[in-house]
Amino acid sequence: MRRVLALGSLVALAVGGAGCFYGDAINERPSAEIQRLDAGVPARGGQLSFRAITDDPDDDAVTYGWRFETCNGAGICAASETGVDPVFTVSIPVRVEDAPTVQVVVTLDVADEWGAVARPTQRLVLDVVNNLPDLTVQRRGRELGGAFPPDVPIVVSARGTDRDGDAVTLAWELFPPRGSVPADRRFEPLPDPPGGGEERLLLPDVEGSWRVRVTASDGVDVRVVDLPILVVPARPPCLGALDPAPPPPGAALLLDQPRRFAVLVVEDDLDVFPAPPPDDPYLGVTGFRWYVRGPGAAGFAHVDTDVAAFELDPAQFDPGDLVDVRVEIDDRVGRAVQCAADAATCSFAQDGCLQRLTWTVEVR
Amino acid sequence: MSGHAARLAVLAAGVALGAGAAACGAMGADDSDGGQDAATGDAGGCYVVVAFQPTAPVAPATVVAHGDVVGAQGVVTYTWVVRKAGVDVPVTALDPDGRDIQFDAATAGVYDVELHVGGPCLPFAGGLNVTAPGANTRAVRLRMVPPGSIDAPPQERIVIVPGGADFAAGVLVLDAGNLYPIAARAAGAPVSAYLRFTSRATPDAVVEAFTGAGGDTAVRLVPGRYDVLVVPTSSALAPRLITDWDPLTGQLALAAGTALAGTVLDAGGAPVVGARVSLTSGGVPSTVATTAVDGSFTVRWREGGAVEALAVIPPAGSALPRLDADVELGGRAAITVRHAAVATSELGGTAVRVGGVAAAAADVLVDVGVAGAGTVRDGATLLATARGSQRRVLRTDGAGALPAARLIDGPAAIFVAGPGPGATAAVTLPPAGAIDAAAPVMVTGRVLRAAGGARGDARLRATLTGPLAHAGAPAPTAVAGADGRFVLVLAAGGSYAVTIADPTADDAALATSVVGASTRDLGDLTLAPAIAVTGEVRASGQSVGARAVGLAALCHLDCTGIERSRPLGEAVTDAAGRFTVAVPDPGVTP
């Protein structure tokens, strides 16, 4: 451009020598605007990036002057950062004068090398939102398949954090199902959870859908988490591993020496086998009922024993005798077996979870 | 026991059978020596290897752990954690990057060692056994019975447990075995039968199966050789014990066996109709024959021993006794079993009293036996004399009198069922008058902990033994008070096996006996100390634990008979396949 101007000047000089006009070229001011590089609503503690979009008609080099101010809800603003690069990245302080940041102002001044300043000064005002507090709510207890048995303690833990660094307070509400009696249920804080946060002990008194609502507040906003707790009737226990395995219907194991018929595992939500430690907060031990039907007997005779195994000696019988050994299990609920006496197996819920099994043996 | 708290914690986890992720890393597969050798945590080609020096440390010891990673890229960071009973043990790095460390194993027990290397490699985690000086050892069988969700037969592992400290048994692999097709045939014809497979390697872990009418079945067995007892449903085929059988053959060949014909006669020489006759030779039963109208029978059997046990069961309702004889039947084709003229008496109307009170509507077990109740002959040759016995349950009426029943005369043991433990009496039939059984008696004592002091809450159970032991007999129980004292109410004169269990599993169960129960004090009964055996069960082919596997610790070299199936301790694997089972402490020799 300069070369063009100089050539023009020479031409004008030549013409002037012949009585022509000549003069200096006029510098034009640059133009500028602010382009935001990131999307979304600015949040306290977040980052913002801007780029200066400039144009100088004279193709002069330009300089950048960024200013970044933050303001709180009371309208008090503070200069935060400045920048001189085409791209301006800033962090939004969470507080201004000890109050949450609610607005930021970005201004951009652009000048060319002749001092011409872009007009008007570019100014971008952005509202800043508060980050909601984060809230984690968990439950622990004798949970099986997403449900809890009644009258067994459930510990609900909650911890609130805030990315803005605001102090978080928690508020607890319990929504029991219909039929719950305040005097019969417990919902009380536990002292000093080792993992921080807060903990409550819930002892539900009735079955149904319970809900624990925890509200975390950072002083600006709140986050609410509803934790559902499904309390279902105690499940029937299920016979697990057995030794020996019962024979198929119509078949008989051989009893030619003393044998032990043992339940090795019972799975249950409350009462299990092998027995839990006596001080377990939730669990108890399965109840066992044993029956024997000797040769020719019409029905089963109950055996006064409640252990997990039953021993049978062929010496108490004669070769060729068929003897049935039956075990039934129950938990603290104390259900009555509904199946017919002749049924070798029984399942309360017809779901494959067995509460009764029968070994048929043939004495030799 | 030092690891009590940790053991209870694991035990609690062991009974919480919810689904869950398995622990990462573990000792090498089936590392029944506790994983003293190098072991790995494997994550798709990235191996964490840890080797210990010494490999079998004895406390106190300085243990060096060498860590290594195979398959990792870049700089590896070694982070070690060593704990004993949940308490951190200080470690000292032996090189700048901490690849090798050492730690002091001041006391015996299980040292849990973890090595984290970051990146894609799963951490190593395993337990190092540090044994007590002078530790005695005991072989223990760990029987694993999988739940229905795992296709694997029950099986056993023998673990040598050192005394004086808890012990980590490492990873026990539950061998899925193979599903073997099996055909039972007799002269090419299918045989319906009961099958019992006894592993020659672990003979206590038997597998039972049945062939149907087609003679075929499929049985899941751990590869190996078996002794197979085949008991056909048909009385035309003799049961057979096939020894050292390879399941790969798949064939079980049967035959009619040896026929033994005979006749059962009463004392007057009249045929006994409907009697059952059977014999056992070398532990293998014969068929069970029923006598025809002429008293004849034919049993089919195989000679397996020098002497056979012959049993003749009279028909229901008969006054004849059961006859039992030990007799050599090899080479015999026919025998005659004849009842002797044994005196009998009618017991109907005999009063039964317990503690002087009529035992109304009570079941009364009468077990009476007499020698010389019959003979076994081959033609004119006397082969054996038979013992006679009768075992009847008679129910008294409302006045406590026995119903009509004719039994042989002779010494009898009587058990009167009733509220509580029941009552026993020893009488000679026919009784001179009423059958009087003494009232229950109280047997007292005190349970002490192995470490000293009373063991409150101990559970006691008494089981009838001897002739009066029978299915359905009550098993009196008691719970020791806080001072360890207990009161067991037993049938007077009864013989009992008494077990005393510590519900906390701090101490091992104690077995004792009471013979001829009478009111007495057994004194102080001190429980034996227990140690915790921990480990992990995995299904073969899996790198995660198998849950809900029933696990029983059983005696091995020091027991026989049904004792071999009575567990020293029981456990169930948790969601990660881990277990903790308490067994008696073999102790140490100073």
Boltz contact constraints between the chains, C-beta under 6 A:
constraints:
  - contact:
      token1: [A, 144]
      token2: [B, 18]
      max_distance: 6.0
  - contact:
      token1: [A, 240]
      token2: [B, 147]
      max_distance: 6.0
  - contact:
      token1: [A, 240]
      token2: [B, 548]
      max_distance: 6.0
  - contact:
      token1: [A, 241]
      token2: [B, 145]
      max_distance: 6.0
  - contact:
      token1: [A, 241]
      token2: [B, 147]
      max_distance: 6.0
  - contact:
      token1: [A, 241]
      token2: [B, 550]
      max_distance: 6.0
  - contact:
      token1: [A, 243]
      token2: [B, 145]
      max_distance: 6.0
  - contact:
      token1: [A, 251]
      token2: [B, 210]
      max_distance: 6.0
  - contact:
      token1: [A, 253]
      token2: [B, 208]
      max_distance: 6.0
  - contact:
      token1: [A, 254]
      token2: [B, 194]
      max_distance: 6.0
  - contact:
      token1: [A, 256]
      token2: [B, 285]
      max_distance: 6.0
  - contact:
      token1: [A, 258]
      token2: [B, 562]
      max_distance: 6.0
  - contact:
      token1: [A, 260]
      token2: [B, 565]
      max_distance: 6.0
  - contact:
      token1: [A, 264]
      token2: [B, 145]
      max_distance: 6.0
  - contact:
      token1: [A, 264]
      token2: [B, 550]
      max_distance: 6.0
  - contact:
      token1: [A, 265]
      token2: [B, 548]
      max_distance: 6.0
  - contact:
      token1: [A, 265]
      token2: [B, 550]
      max_distance: 6.0
  - contact:
      token1: [A, 265]
      token2: [B, 572]
      max_distance: 6.0
  - contact:
      token1: [A, 267]
      token2: [B, 17]
      max_distance: 6.0
  - contact:
      token1: [A, 272]
      token2: [B, 15]
      max_distance: 6.0
  - contact:
      token1: [A, 274]
      token2: [B, 570]
      max_distance: 6.0
  - contact:
      token1: [A, 274]
      token2: [B, 571]
      max_distance: 6.0
  - contact:
      token1: [A, 274]
      token2: [B, 572]
      max_distance: 6.0
  - contact:
      token1: [A, 276]
      token2: [B, 15]
      max_distance: 6.0
  - contact:
      token1: [A, 277]
      token2: [B, 8]
      max_distance: 6.0
  - contact:
      token1: [A, 277]
      token2: [B, 11]
      max_distance: 6.0
  - contact:
      token1: [A, 277]
      token2: [B, 12]
      max_distance: 6.0
  - contact:
      token1: [A, 278]
      token2: [B, 503]
      max_distance: 6.0
  - contact:
      token1: [A, 280]
      token2: [B, 12]
      max_distance: 6.0
  - contact:
      token1: [A, 292]
      token2: [B, 471]
      max_distance: 6.0
  - contact:
      token1: [A, 292]
      token2: [B, 472]
      max_distance: 6.0
  - contact:
      token1: [A, 301]
      token2: [B, 472]
      max_distance: 6.0
  - contact:
      token1: [A, 303]
      token2: [B, 472]
      max_distance: 6.0
  - contact:
      token1: [A, 304]
      token2: [B, 474]
      max_distance: 6.0
  - contact:
      token1: [A, 305]
      token2: [B, 475]
      max_distance: 6.0
  - contact:
      token1: [A, 312]
      token2: [B, 471]
      max_distance: 6.0
  - contact:
      token1: [A, 316]
      token2: [B, 470]
      max_distance: 6.0
  - contact:
      token1: [A, 316]
      token2: [B, 471]
      max_distance: 6.0
  - contact:
      token1: [A, 318]
      token2: [B, 313]
      max_distance: 6.0
  - contact:
      token1: [A, 319]
      token2: [B, 278]
      max_distance: 6.0
  - contact:
      token1: [A, 319]
      token2: [B, 288]
      max_distance: 6.0
  - contact:
      token1: [A, 319]
      token2: [B, 311]
      max_distance: 6.0
  - contact:
      token1: [A, 320]
      token2: [B, 276]
      max_distance: 6.0
  - contact:
      token1: [A, 320]
      token2: [B, 288]
      max_distance: 6.0
  - contact:
      token1: [A, 364]
      token2: [B, 285]
      max_distance: 6.0
